[in-house]
Amino acid sequence: MSSTASRLASNGHSPPGHAPVHGHGGARSATPKPRRGWGWLALALIVIGGAALLLAMTSRSAHGLTGQDLARDCRGLLTGTAPPADTGGVSLRVAMANGHASVVAEGVPPRACVGAAWDLVKDGTVAINGLVPLRVSGAKLAELCNQAETATMRWTPQGR
């Protein structure tokens, strides 16, 4: 074999008229390697979103009301427990529609709205300012709750 032929063979190329050389230094596969790094990015976004929701649920609004407090008060109202006297300017009432009881909260600050809606949607349907989100996400709830200075939220529990 000539020096050119041996150099081509060692680089993974075959000299003209010869079969391709396989093995060490041979041609590489045409399939690209999968890109890495997207999984970490998705995980980071999920963690950040979860932290933002947790913050929205537990942080007090300017009126001193948390989403957890409001969700607890809504559940208590349907079981006969009177809400506390100071609900941060939010008015709570039970409404009947088509034989189903629901709780209507009016004047809900955006932070408390997002936190309470996220908590209550596990147990029923939540409508914010008359709209029921088809896909519930923290971003969608924040969008609906921040349409004005305060929101009106209606929670209809499942099975009622």
Short mmCIF file of the C-alpha atoms (twelve columns), coordinates in Angstrom:
data_MODEL
# 
_entry.id   MODEL 
# 
loop_
_atom_site.group_PDB 
_atom_site.id 
_atom_site.type_symbol 
_atom_site.label_atom_id 
_atom_site.label_alt_id 
_atom_site.label_comp_id 
_atom_site.label_asym_id 
_atom_site.label_seq_id 
_atom_site.Cartn_x 
_atom_site.Cartn_y 
_atom_site.Cartn_z 
_atom_site.pdbx_PDB_model_num 
ATOM 1   C CA . MET A 1   0.000   0.000  0.000  1 
ATOM 2   C CA . SER A 2   1.356   3.410  -0.892 1 
ATOM 3   C CA . SER A 3   1.970   6.100  1.681  1 
ATOM 4   C CA . THR A 4   -1.064  8.067  0.422  1 
ATOM 5   C CA . ALA A 5   -3.261  4.994  0.669  1 
ATOM 6   C CA . SER A 6   -2.055  4.194  4.180  1 
ATOM 7   C CA . ARG A 7   -2.574  7.827  5.267  1 
ATOM 8   C CA . LEU A 8   -6.142  7.770  3.877  1 
ATOM 9   C CA . ALA A 9   -6.839  4.446  5.557  1 
ATOM 10  C CA . SER A 10  -5.610  5.719  8.914  1 
ATOM 11  C CA . ASN A 11  -7.903  8.764  8.618  1 
ATOM 12  C CA . GLY A 12  -10.950 6.612  8.004  1 
ATOM 13  C CA . HIS A 13  -10.990 7.142  4.258  1 
ATOM 14  C CA . SER A 14  -10.359 4.464  1.720  1 
ATOM 15  C CA . PRO A 15  -8.191  4.847  -1.355 1 
ATOM 16  C CA . PRO A 16  -10.008 4.819  -4.680 1 
ATOM 17  C CA . GLY A 17  -11.139 1.344  -5.679 1 
ATOM 18  C CA . HIS A 18  -10.920 -0.127 -2.180 1 
ATOM 19  C CA . ALA A 19  -13.551 -0.979 0.408  1 
ATOM 20  C CA . PRO A 20  -14.103 1.563  3.193  1 
ATOM 21  C CA . VAL A 21  -11.953 1.139  6.276  1 
ATOM 22  C CA . HIS A 22  -13.789 0.571  9.564  1 
ATOM 23  C CA . GLY A 23  -12.502 0.550  13.081 1 
ATOM 24  C CA . HIS A 24  -10.351 2.996  14.959 1 
ATOM 25  C CA . GLY A 25  -10.436 6.371  13.226 1 
ATOM 26  C CA . GLY A 26  -13.220 5.252  10.870 1 
ATOM 27  C CA . ALA A 27  -16.177 7.299  9.727  1 
ATOM 28  C CA . ARG A 28  -18.527 8.522  12.442 1 
ATOM 29  C CA . SER A 29  -22.245 7.876  12.699 1 
ATOM 30  C CA . ALA A 30  -24.483 10.339 10.878 1 
ATOM 31  C CA . THR A 31  -26.965 10.531 13.774 1 
ATOM 32  C CA . PRO A 32  -26.381 13.651 15.867 1 
ATOM 33  C CA . LYS A 33  -26.010 13.410 19.605 1 
ATOM 34  C CA . PRO A 34  -29.018 14.629 21.583 1 
ATOM 35  C CA . ARG A 35  -28.597 18.115 22.987 1 
ATOM 36  C CA . ARG A 36  -28.177 18.269 26.708 1 
ATOM 37  C CA . GLY A 37  -29.063 21.098 29.001 1 
ATOM 38  C CA . TRP A 38  -32.764 21.512 28.202 1 
ATOM 39  C CA . GLY A 39  -33.760 19.210 31.051 1 
ATOM 40  C CA . TRP A 40  -31.890 21.365 33.567 1 
ATOM 41  C CA . LEU A 41  -33.480 24.498 32.159 1 
ATOM 42  C CA . ALA A 42  -36.976 23.000 32.410 1 
ATOM 43  C CA . LEU A 43  -36.287 21.849 35.959 1 
ATOM 44  C CA . ALA A 44  -35.028 25.314 36.925 1 
ATOM 45  C CA . LEU A 45  -38.160 26.954 35.476 1 
ATOM 46  C CA . ILE A 46  -40.416 24.537 37.355 1 
ATOM 47  C CA . VAL A 47  -38.596 25.220 40.627 1 
ATOM 48  C CA . ILE A 48  -38.787 28.993 40.108 1 
ATOM 49  C CA . GLY A 49  -42.499 28.782 39.252 1 
ATOM 50  C CA . GLY A 50  -43.185 26.663 42.329 1 
ATOM 51  C CA . ALA A 51  -41.301 29.085 44.538 1 
ATOM 52  C CA . ALA A 52  -43.267 32.011 43.095 1 
ATOM 53  C CA . LEU A 53  -46.556 30.214 43.775 1 
ATOM 54  C CA . LEU A 54  -45.505 29.346 47.306 1 
ATOM 55  C CA . LEU A 55  -44.557 32.959 47.879 1 
ATOM 56  C CA . ALA A 56  -47.902 34.129 46.503 1 
ATOM 57  C CA . MET A 57  -49.773 31.673 48.721 1 
ATOM 58  C CA . THR A 58  -47.994 32.530 51.943 1 
ATOM 59  C CA . SER A 59  -47.122 36.206 51.583 1 
ATOM 60  C CA . ARG A 60  -49.551 38.716 52.934 1 
ATOM 61  C CA . SER A 61  -51.121 41.221 50.619 1 
ATOM 62  C CA . ALA A 62  -51.278 44.903 51.481 1 
ATOM 63  C CA . HIS A 63  -54.543 44.073 53.261 1 
ATOM 64  C CA . GLY A 64  -52.867 41.486 55.517 1 
ATOM 65  C CA . LEU A 65  -54.591 38.489 53.884 1 
ATOM 66  C CA . THR A 66  -52.800 35.391 52.579 1 
ATOM 67  C CA . GLY A 67  -54.072 32.973 49.984 1 
ATOM 68  C CA . GLN A 68  -54.058 30.178 52.562 1 
ATOM 69  C CA . ASP A 69  -56.200 32.270 54.931 1 
ATOM 70  C CA . LEU A 70  -58.712 33.035 52.196 1 
ATOM 71  C CA . ALA A 71  -58.918 29.404 51.055 1 
ATOM 72  C CA . ARG A 72  -59.449 28.278 54.662 1 
ATOM 73  C CA . ASP A 73  -62.183 30.910 55.125 1 
ATOM 74  C CA . CYS A 74  -63.933 29.816 51.894 1 
ATOM 75  C CA . ARG A 75  -63.944 26.173 52.977 1 
ATOM 76  C CA . GLY A 76  -65.102 27.115 56.471 1 
ATOM 77  C CA . LEU A 77  -67.978 29.200 55.149 1 
ATOM 78  C CA . LEU A 78  -69.478 26.139 53.429 1 
ATOM 79  C CA . THR A 79  -69.117 23.992 56.544 1 
ATOM 80  C CA . GLY A 80  -70.846 26.573 58.702 1 
ATOM 81  C CA . THR A 81  -67.797 28.197 60.258 1 
ATOM 82  C CA . ALA A 82  -68.072 31.953 60.228 1 
ATOM 83  C CA . PRO A 83  -65.098 33.758 58.674 1 
ATOM 84  C CA . PRO A 84  -63.038 35.965 60.989 1 
ATOM 85  C CA . ALA A 85  -64.200 39.541 61.448 1 
ATOM 86  C CA . ASP A 86  -61.098 40.927 59.711 1 
ATOM 87  C CA . THR A 87  -60.837 39.413 56.240 1 
ATOM 88  C CA . GLY A 88  -58.662 42.174 54.840 1 
ATOM 89  C CA . GLY A 89  -61.514 44.017 53.148 1 
ATOM 90  C CA . VAL A 90  -62.739 40.908 51.310 1 
ATOM 91  C CA . SER A 91  -66.450 40.153 51.494 1 
ATOM 92  C CA . LEU A 92  -67.385 36.477 51.556 1 
ATOM 93  C CA . ARG A 93  -70.818 35.038 50.917 1 
ATOM 94  C CA . VAL A 94  -72.437 31.763 49.930 1 
ATOM 95  C CA . ALA A 95  -74.350 31.784 46.645 1 
ATOM 96  C CA . MET A 96  -76.647 29.130 45.204 1 
ATOM 97  C CA . ALA A 97  -76.714 28.447 41.468 1 
ATOM 98  C CA . ASN A 98  -78.471 25.470 39.853 1 
ATOM 99  C CA . GLY A 99  -78.746 23.795 43.247 1 
ATOM 100 C CA . HIS A 100 -75.003 24.042 43.912 1 
ATOM 101 C CA . ALA A 101 -73.496 26.082 46.725 1 
ATOM 102 C CA . SER A 102 -70.478 28.210 45.947 1 
ATOM 103 C CA . VAL A 103 -68.474 30.810 47.811 1 
ATOM 104 C CA . VAL A 104 -68.089 34.264 46.289 1 
ATOM 105 C CA . ALA A 105 -65.225 36.441 47.481 1 
ATOM 106 C CA . GLU A 106 -65.284 40.058 46.346 1 
ATOM 107 C CA . GLY A 107 -62.522 42.629 46.680 1 
ATOM 108 C CA . VAL A 108 -59.722 40.036 46.745 1 
ATOM 109 C CA . PRO A 109 -56.194 41.477 46.397 1 
ATOM 110 C CA . PRO A 110 -54.179 39.888 43.543 1 
ATOM 111 C CA . ARG A 111 -51.668 38.026 45.742 1 
ATOM 112 C CA . ALA A 112 -54.335 36.490 47.927 1 
ATOM 113 C CA . CYS A 113 -56.397 35.700 44.814 1 
ATOM 114 C CA . VAL A 114 -53.586 33.712 43.170 1 
ATOM 115 C CA . GLY A 115 -52.750 31.800 46.339 1 
ATOM 116 C CA . ALA A 116 -56.353 30.995 47.246 1 
ATOM 117 C CA . ALA A 117 -57.295 30.032 43.687 1 
ATOM 118 C CA . TRP A 118 -54.297 27.686 43.440 1 
ATOM 119 C CA . ASP A 119 -55.301 26.058 46.745 1 
ATOM 120 C CA . LEU A 120 -59.052 25.849 46.011 1 
ATOM 121 C CA . VAL A 121 -58.795 24.572 42.437 1 
ATOM 122 C CA . LYS A 122 -57.691 21.190 43.843 1 
ATOM 123 C CA . ASP A 123 -61.152 20.765 45.376 1 
ATOM 124 C CA . GLY A 124 -63.423 22.283 42.764 1 
ATOM 125 C CA . THR A 125 -63.868 24.933 40.105 1 
ATOM 126 C CA . VAL A 126 -62.591 28.471 40.490 1 
ATOM 127 C CA . ALA A 127 -63.834 31.387 38.416 1 
ATOM 128 C CA . ILE A 128 -61.947 34.669 38.607 1 
ATOM 129 C CA . ASN A 129 -63.749 37.796 37.426 1 
ATOM 130 C CA . GLY A 130 -66.297 35.520 35.755 1 
ATOM 131 C CA . LEU A 131 -63.710 33.467 33.813 1 
ATOM 132 C CA . VAL A 132 -62.860 29.822 34.447 1 
ATOM 133 C CA . PRO A 133 -59.368 28.959 33.171 1 
ATOM 134 C CA . LEU A 134 -59.358 25.853 30.977 1 
ATOM 135 C CA . ARG A 135 -55.781 25.041 31.907 1 
ATOM 136 C CA . VAL A 136 -54.900 26.054 35.418 1 
ATOM 137 C CA . SER A 137 -51.383 27.356 35.855 1 
ATOM 138 C CA . GLY A 138 -49.785 29.878 38.139 1 
ATOM 139 C CA . ALA A 139 -49.268 32.244 35.210 1 
ATOM 140 C CA . LYS A 140 -52.921 32.035 34.118 1 
ATOM 141 C CA . LEU A 141 -54.188 32.596 37.657 1 
ATOM 142 C CA . ALA A 142 -51.863 35.582 38.075 1 
ATOM 143 C CA . GLU A 143 -53.091 37.019 34.776 1 
ATOM 144 C CA . LEU A 144 -56.751 36.706 35.784 1 
ATOM 145 C CA . CYS A 145 -56.220 37.963 39.344 1 
ATOM 146 C CA . ASN A 146 -54.240 41.027 38.206 1 
ATOM 147 C CA . GLN A 147 -56.834 42.384 35.765 1 
ATOM 148 C CA . ALA A 148 -57.781 45.078 38.287 1 
ATOM 149 C CA . GLU A 149 -56.789 46.216 41.780 1 
ATOM 150 C CA . THR A 150 -59.056 43.563 43.282 1 
ATOM 151 C CA . ALA A 151 -60.722 40.461 41.908 1 
ATOM 152 C CA . THR A 152 -63.971 38.611 42.375 1 
ATOM 153 C CA . MET A 153 -63.485 34.907 42.886 1 
ATOM 154 C CA . ARG A 154 -66.154 32.173 42.877 1 
ATOM 155 C CA . TRP A 155 -65.305 28.700 44.150 1 
ATOM 156 C CA . THR A 156 -67.679 25.791 43.585 1 
ATOM 157 C CA . PRO A 157 -66.445 22.663 45.350 1 
ATOM 158 C CA . GLN A 158 -66.799 19.274 43.691 1 
ATOM 159 C CA . GLY A 159 -69.734 17.200 44.845 1 
ATOM 160 C CA . ARG A 160 -71.795 20.092 46.208 1 
# 
